[in-house]
Amino acid sequence: MKKRNSFFALLLAILLFTFSCEKKKEEISDLEKIRSSSNKKSYPATKMDSVQAIAFITKQKVQELLDLSILYTNGNRDTEIDSVIYGQIENYFAKNDSAKLNRIFREIDTLQVKSAKVGDLEVLKKIEGTDTLDFAKFNVEYFDKKNRSIGNFQKNAQYVLQLSPVKFKKEFKFYFVDFDVKPKDSTSVGVMR
């Protein structure tokens, strides 16, 4: 009887030891994915029509811009890595304009955002005179440091695709013209009587 009890106790100890040593796999956050990404293959290999491709790329660029902005605002803003991140953020815009970036940073700081998720992106074209302007309308859900939702926000961004030919291929570079564009008021400005 003693041998049987000691055998069960030993078996129980081995089982407890085996299961207690099992490591649980943690999911990598989006910010960690960006830090370790090499940007070698960022677009799917499947064929898409041009509108689907533009919507996919636009959503990806919006998500990357927000992730980098959150990473920058959560840092010290005075280290060497912060200046590299700031330079990357500037490269998403057609023209360097710190006022546009400061609007993004201010909102992230005010809401104390730790992560963001872009959803429901819609690509729109507006014709003004002889120009065709490209806009993206999308929702952004912000999360705090405990991964609780802060809220969903409707955003607009104006972007441009600039032709960048490379050896017999038609390629484009994506740039934001403005981020979080406020829709223009349709009322005319004039003297009221």
C-alpha positions in Angstrom: 0.0 0.0 0.0 2.9 2.4 0.8 4.5 1.6 -2.5 1.3 2.4 -4.3 0.8 5.7 -2.5 4.4 6.8 -3.1 4.0 5.8 -6.8 0.9 8.0 -7.1 2.6 10.8 -5.3 5.6 10.6 -7.6 3.4 10.5 -10.6 1.4 13.5 -9.4 4.6 15.4 -8.8 5.9 14.7 -12.3 2.6 15.7 -13.8 2.4 19.0 -11.8 6.0 19.7 -12.7 5.4 19.1 -16.4 2.3 21.3 -16.7 3.7 24.1 -14.5 6.8 24.5 -16.8 4.7 24.9 -19.9 5.2 28.4 -21.4 2.3 30.3 -22.6 2.7 32.0 -26.0 2.1 35.7 -25.8 0.7 37.5 -28.8 2.9 40.3 -30.2 1.5 43.8 -30.1 1.1 45.8 -33.3 3.8 48.3 -32.1 6.2 45.4 -31.7 5.4 44.1 -35.2 6.3 47.5 -36.6 9.5 47.7 -34.7 10.6 44.4 -36.1 9.2 44.6 -39.6 11.5 44.8 -42.5 9.0 46.1 -45.1 10.2 43.6 -47.7 6.7 42.2 -48.4 3.9 44.4 -47.3 1.4 43.9 -50.0 -0.5 40.7 -50.8 0.5 38.5 -53.7 -3.1 38.1 -54.8 -4.4 40.2 -57.6 -6.7 43.1 -56.8 -8.4 45.7 -58.9 -7.0 49.2 -58.5 -9.7 50.5 -56.1 -9.2 47.5 -53.8 -5.4 47.9 -53.9 -5.6 51.6 -53.2 -8.0 51.0 -50.3 -5.8 48.3 -48.9 -2.6 50.4 -49.1 -4.4 53.5 -47.7 -5.6 51.5 -44.7 -2.2 50.1 -44.2 -0.5 53.5 -44.4 -3.1 55.1 -42.0 -2.5 52.3 -39.5 1.3 52.6 -39.8 1.1 56.4 -39.3 -1.0 56.1 -36.2 1.2 53.3 -34.7 4.4 55.4 -35.3 2.7 58.5 -33.9 1.6 56.6 -30.7 5.1 55.1 -30.4 6.6 58.6 -30.7 4.2 60.3 -28.2 4.7 57.5 -25.7 8.5 58.0 -25.8 10.6 60.8 -24.3 10.7 62.7 -27.7 14.3 63.7 -27.1 16.2 60.5 -27.7 17.9 59.3 -30.9 15.2 56.7 -31.6 12.5 59.3 -31.2 14.1 61.5 -33.8 14.3 58.5 -36.1 10.6 57.7 -35.6 9.7 61.4 -36.1 11.7 61.3 -39.4 9.7 58.2 -40.5 6.4 60.0 -39.7 7.5 63.0 -41.8 8.1 60.7 -44.7 4.4 59.8 -44.8 3.5 63.3 -45.8 4.0 65.0 -49.2 5.3 68.2 -47.6 7.0 68.5 -44.2 4.6 70.4 -42.0 5.0 70.1 -38.2 1.5 71.6 -37.6 -0.1 68.6 -39.2 2.0 66.2 -37.0 1.3 68.2 -33.9 -2.5 67.9 -34.4 -2.0 64.1 -34.4 0.3 64.1 -31.4 -1.9 66.4 -29.4 -5.0 64.2 -29.9 -3.0 61.1 -28.9 -1.6 62.8 -25.8 -4.9 64.2 -24.7 -6.7 60.9 -24.9 -3.6 59.0 -23.5 -3.7 56.5 -26.4 -1.5 53.4 -26.2 -2.8 51.7 -29.4 -5.2 52.2 -32.3 -7.1 50.2 -34.8 -8.2 51.5 -38.2 -11.5 50.1 -39.6 -14.2 50.7 -42.2 -12.0 52.6 -44.6 -13.6 54.1 -47.7 -11.7 55.7 -50.6 -13.3 58.8 -52.2 -12.5 61.0 -55.1 -13.7 64.6 -55.3 -13.4 66.8 -58.3 -12.7 70.5 -57.7 -12.2 72.4 -61.0 -9.6 70.5 -63.0 -8.2 68.7 -60.0 -9.2 65.3 -58.7 -8.5 65.0 -55.0 -8.2 61.6 -53.2 -9.7 61.2 -49.7 -10.0 58.4 -47.3 -12.8 58.2 -44.8 -12.3 55.8 -41.9 -13.0 55.0 -38.3 -10.2 54.8 -35.7 -10.7 53.0 -32.3 -8.3 54.2 -29.7 -7.2 52.0 -26.7 -5.7 52.9 -23.4 -2.8 51.2 -21.6 -5.1 48.5 -20.2 -6.3 47.8 -23.7 -9.7 49.3 -23.0 -11.5 51.2 -25.7 -11.4 54.9 -25.4 -13.8 55.4 -28.3 -14.4 55.3 -32.0 -13.6 58.4 -34.0 -14.5 59.3 -37.6 -11.5 60.6 -39.5 -10.7 61.9 -43.0 -7.3 62.0 -44.7 -6.3 63.5 -48.0 -3.6 61.6 -49.9 -1.8 61.6 -53.2 -0.3 58.9 -55.3 2.8 60.2 -57.1 4.1 58.3 -60.1 7.5 56.7 -59.5 8.4 54.6 -62.5 11.0 51.8 -62.0 12.3 49.8 -65.0 9.3 49.3 -67.2 6.8 49.2 -64.2 4.3 51.8 -63.2 4.7 52.3 -59.5 3.4 55.0 -57.2 4.5 56.5 -54.0 1.8 57.1 -51.3 1.8 60.4 -49.4 -0.7 62.1 -47.1 -1.5 65.7 -48.1 -3.4 66.3 -44.9 -4.5 64.0 -42.0 -7.8 64.4 -40.1 -9.2 66.8 -42.7 -12.3 68.6 -41.5 -15.0 68.6 -44.2 -15.5 72.1 -45.7 -18.7 73.9 -44.8 -20.9 74.4 -47.9 -22.3 77.8 -46.7 -21.0 80.7 -48.7 -19.2 83.5 -47.0 -20.6 87.0 -47.5 -22.4 89.9 -46.0 -25.7 89.1 -44.2 -28.4 91.8 -44.0 
